[in-house]
């Protein structure tokens, strides 16, 4: 099972952010309980319709793996990876805001499964696993 498949499966019982963070827990070193807790506030576009929860979960995973050195400045590994992730996400899905993504898709929340799957697979690819 790919990370994306795992995230899509987890989406049945977890929010978008949680499903991506939990799907990537073996890469980040988080236990499932901690991964679920960290992802709780990510769903629903940070609970206010802003950045897609699945995207935020991927950013969290990238930060935990590529940012192990704590280098959060522009030009660092995490900044470069997140910039590439966001550009590709926007190109593929047309937006990054949860409300905009849902509007593009006639408020069909089923599309969120695809966002979760893509974000988990893309984050794993960037991390190098």
Secondary structure, DSSP 8 states (H G I E B T S, - for coil): --HHHHHHHHTTTS-HHHHHHHHTHHHHT--HHHHHHHHGGGHHIIIII-B-HHHHHHHHHHHHHHTTT---STTSHHHHHHHHHHHHHHHHHS-SBHHHHHHHTTT-TTHHHHHHHHHHHHHHHHHT-
